[in-house]
Amino acid sequence: MKQMFHFLLLTLPLVANSQPKVALTEASQVSLVTCGPGEELYEAFGHTAIRIYDPSIAFDVVFNYGTFDFNQPNFYWNFVTGRSMYMLATNRYSNFVRAYQYYNRSVREQFLDLTLEQKQNLVDKLMWNSLPENREYLYDYFFDNCSTRPRDILIEALDGQIQFDTTFLPKDRLTIRELTDLYITDEQPWGDLGIDLCLGTHIDQPATAMQYMYLPEKLEEAFDHAYVDRDGERIPIVARKVTTFQAEEVVKEKGWFVPKIVFMVFLLASAVGVTLLRVAGRSTRIFDGSVFMVWSFIGFNGIFLWFFTNHYAADYNWNILWALPTNTIFGYALMKKNRPKWTRHYALFLIVLYVGLLIGWNYLPQLLHHSLKFVVLLQLFLAVGVFRASSQKTAVKAAQS
């Protein structure tokens, strides 16, 4: 909390939003500011802002599209349902940089080769957008965020003259999910799992060049390969680059508490424990039912995000296949001393489903998190046990009759 308070002090918005006009001079400079990733999940992808600097009028302001207000009505509910309102804030450049230095996050600048008219057009649009009645926008973490907004307003200010040479991108384009994984698979393994559980196939298509730019560092790279036509000449839009602050490299040891290891250990421990209990003639009905019920809530979560929120990227979530919401009823039925007859047929259905899912894991339209194989294997193991036990009871009853 102390660190967050310090960060807020350093980045308090300027009371510049009321200025109707900023008249830039020939000494003015415009730069695209790229900030490196931080330690928290919400910082993991970096940040982008636009700096307008004019020493002649003592104007040095950063325009930042990555701010939000915790006090806005229904903030948490809006966040959950994909209706978060972010806003454009203005900060003193010195305070902005100091905040990122404090958290050991790199700050790099690309100074843009713009005419005075283009600079003025840009600052006019930014100042208008920063007014209280204009500054809010509906945030989308992939398609409308703190990286895409600076890109779009620069394109608009230059009347669409910016041309991106996308030949630097790989021929086999990564998907948005794969691009996301570049930043969090190792650094934020549980956050990576959470994203993979919540988001569906929309982020599993090869990303377009413009979609790559939802990541600040990819936007920075794109501007390194961007041009404008001026008097019939193709001119690189980036005139020079400066590293304002280089973060110290922090080497983190990889721990064992990651999804893959945790789920694998849980699978092995569960398989051994359940087998020993069954051999000893002890019931595992509470454990069996609990496993199916707990993981079914992932399916409910997927359905909620898909059908009842504005999270476009959450649509068509294939995790529902292994986390079937109907497993809640199945799990509850398994906890009863006298299991309903239908549980045998449902268990057989799950066996067929899970075997098929594991065989076709790498061929699904959605890239499911690799650690979830152990969760599916555990449910498959338990379903086989339920089916065998039910079949044996049925066979005994048939023999007695």
N, C-alpha and C positions, 0 to 999 in steps of 0.2 A: 504493500500500500504506500509506503514511504517513497519507493522508487516511482510508482505511478504518479504520485503527487508532484514529485520533482519534474517528471516528464511534462506534466500538464503546465507547470509554471514556465518551463522553457518554451513551450509551443503555444502559449496563449495567443489567440487571434488578435491581430491588429484592429484597432478601431478605425480601419481605413475603408470599410465598406460603404461609408456615407459619401466618400469622395466621388463627385459626379464625373470628373475628368482628370486624367493624368497625361500631361503633354510631354512626351518623350523628346529627347534631343538626339543629335547624331552620336553622342557619346554612349547612348544606351546599348545594352547587351541583353540578349535572351538566351537562356540555357535550359536544357532539359536535365533535370537533376535525378539521378538514380541512386537509391539507397540500398545497401546490401541487406541480406536476410538477417533476422534476429533469432533469439532463442525460443520464443513462444510460437505456437502454431499460427496465430494470426499475423506474426511477423515473418514467417518462414519464407515467403515469396519475394520479400523486398518491397520497395515503394518507389513511386515516381511523383515528381512535382515539377512545376515550371517556375523558374526564377526570372524576374524582370529587374535589371540593375541599371540605374542611371545616376552616376556620380554628380552630374550637373545639377540635378534637382534633389539630391540626397534621398533617392528612392531605391530601396533594395528589399524586395518583397518576394516571398515564395507563395505560390498559389497551389494549394494542397487539396486534392479531391478525396482524401482518405480519412476524413473526420466524421464523427457521428456524436450524437447527444444521448447519453444514458437517460436523461430526464424527459425525453420525448414520450408522449403518451403511448402506452402499450409497447414499449421498446422490446422487451424479451419475446412477447408473443409475435410481434412483427418480424423479429429475427428468425424465429422458428418457422414461420409461415412464408418466408421469402418476401417480406414487404418492408425490409429495412431501408430507411431513408438516410443516406449519407449526404454530406454537403461539402461545398467548396469553402475553405477557410484561407485567410491570408495570415502569414507569419513573417516576422522579421527574419531575414536570412541568417543572421548571426545566431539567433535563438534556435532556429531550425537545425543548423549544423551542430550546435552545442548539444542538443538533445540526442542526436545520433552518435556523437562522440561519447557521450555519457554511457550509452548502451553498447559501445564498441561495434558500431555498424558503419560500414564504409559509405562514403559519399563521393560520387563522381558527377562531373558536369560535362555536357556536350554543348559548347557555345555554337549557336546556329547562325548561319550566314544569311541574314534577312535584311531587306531594305528598311529604311525608316518607316515607310508607309505600312509595310507588313508588321513591323513591331508595334506600331500605333494601333493598327487594326486588332492585333492580338490582345494588347493590354486593355483596349476598350471592351472587348468581348469578355475578358476575364473580370474586369471591374464590374461590368453589368451582371455577370453570373454570380459574383460574390455578394450581391445585395441580398439582404435577408429574405426578400420575397422571391428570389430566383435561385438561391444557392443549393437548395435541396434537390436530390435526384434519387430515383429508385435503384438501389444498388443490386448488381448481380456479380457474383464472385468470378465469373468467367467472361461475361459478355459486356459488362458495363461497370467498370471499377476504376481504381485510382490510376491505373496504367492506360486504359483505353480512353478515358476522358481527356487527358492531356494530348494524346495523339489526335483525337477527333477535333479538338478545338484548334490545334495547330493546322490541321488540314483545312478546316473551315476558314481560319484567318487568312490562309494563303490561297483561298478560292480554289481549293482542290489541286494546286500545282505540285504538291509533293508527290514524287514518284518513288516507290520502293522497289529496288532491285532485289528480287527474292531468290536469285540464283544461289545465294549463299546458304539457303536452307537445304537440308538433305532431301534427296529425291524421294526416299521413303519417309514421308512425313510422320512424325509422332502424333499420337492422339492427345487430347487434352489431359486424359488420365495419366498417360505416360509422361507428359511434360510436368504434371503435378508431382509425380513420383520422383522426378529428378531432385526435388527439393526436400521431400519429407520421408522417403522410404527409410533412410538411415537415421536422419535427424529426429523425426517425429513418428516412430513406428506405430504408435497407438492412434495418433491423428490420421495417419495413412489408412489404417484399418477403418476408422470411423468414416472417412470420406468414401472409401470403397463400399462400405455397407449402405450408405445413404444415397449414392448417386448411380444413375442408370446408364443406358447405352448411348445417350446423347453425347457423352464425352469419350466415347470409344471409336469415333470416326476420325480418320486422318485430319488433323487440324489444317485450316487454311493459313495462308501467310498472315492475314489480319488476326486470326484467332491466336496465333503464336504470341501476339503482342499483349495478351492479357497478363503476361509475366513481365515485370519491369525490366529485367535483364535482357529479355528477348526484344522488348521495345527499344532498348538502348542499342542492341545489335542491329535492329532494323534501321534505325536512324543513321548508323554508321554506313549503311548501304542505301541511303536515300538521297535523292537529287531534286533540284528545281531547274526549270528552264528559264534562263534570263538572257534576253537579247539573242536568242537562238543558240545559246551555249548551255550545255548541261553541267551544272555546278553542284558539287556535293553540299548538302545542307549543313553538315557539321564542319565548321571552320577549324575548330581545335577542341581537344579534350583535356580535362584537368581532373586529377584525383585530389579532391579537397581534403579527404580524410581516409586513410587506409586502416581498416580494422586490424587489430592484432589477431593472428591465427590462434585459435583455441582448439587444442586436440582433445577430443572426448573419447574415452574408452567405451567400447560397445559393451553394454551389459547383457545379462541373460534374460532380463524381464522384458521380453518382446513377444508379440502375439504368436509367432511360429513356435518358439520354445515352450511358452506357457500352455498353448493348446496341445502340443505334442505330449508334454508331461502329463497333462490332465487326461488325455486319451489313454496313455499307457497305464496310469494309476487307476483309472476307472475300469479299464478292461481287466486288469489283474484283480482289483477289488471285487468287481461284480462276478467274475468267474469263481473266485474263492467262496463267495457267499452262496452262489448257486450250487456249487459242489457240496457245500455244507448243508444244503437244504434250506437256506435262509432266503427270505423274500427281498427282492430289490425294487419292489413296485414304487416306493416313494422316490428313490433315486431315478428310476427310469422315467416316471412321469414328470419329475422336476426338470430333467434335461430337455425333454420335448417342449414343455411349457415355457421355460426360460428363453430358449432360442426362437420360439414362435413369435416372441415380441419384436424380434428383428423384422419379421414379415409384416407385422402390424405397422411398425414404423415406416417400412417401405411403402405400404399402401397409403398411409397418411400423407407422406411427403409427395407421393405420386399424384393422388387425386384431390387432396384438400389443401395444397399450398401452391404458392407461385414459384416454387423451385423447379424451373424448367429442366435443369440437369438431373433431377431426381426421377424423371419419367422412365418407364420401361426398365425397372430394376429387377434383374434376374436373380438376385439374392432371395427373392420370395420363393423360388423353387425349392431351396433346401431349408428355408425357415418358414414353412407353410403356416399361415395363421390357424388352419384347422388342426395343427398339432397341439394347440391348447386344449381342445376337446379330447384329443387322443391321450394327451398326458394326464388329464384329469381322470379319464376312464381307467388308465393303467394303475392309478393309485388305489382303486377300489379292490377289496379282497376278492370279489367275484367280478372278473372282467367281462364286459359285454362281448358277445360272440363276434360282433363286427370288428373288434380290435385286431383279430387275426387277419382278416381281409385287408384292413388298413395297413397293418404291418407289412404284408406282402406287397402292397402298393408302394410303400416307402422303400422297400428293398429294391424293387425294380427301378424306381425313380432315382435313388441315390447311386446305384451301380451305374446307371446310364449317365448320370451327371458327372461322376468321377471319370468315366471313360471319355466323355466329350468335354471335359473341363477346359482344355486349351482351344476348343473350337467354338465356344459360345460367342455370341455377339458382344458380350460384356466380359471384360477382364476381371474375374473375381479374385479377391485377395488370396494369395497362396496359402496363408495360414488356415483358411477356412476349410481346407481339405480335411484337416484333423477333426474339425467339428462335424463335418458330414460323415466321416468314418466312425466317429463315436455314435452318432444317431443310427447309422447303418448297423453297427454292432448290436446296439440295443434292440433295434427292430427285428433283427435275426433272432435274438433271444426270445422276444415276445412271440414271434411266429412259431418257433420251435416248441416253446412251452404250451402254446394254445393247441398246436397240432398234436402234441403228446396227450393232452387232456382229451381232445376229441377222439383220438385213437383208443384211449382207455375206456371212455364211455361207450364207444362203438363195440368194443370187445365184451364189455359187461352186459350189453343189451343183446 
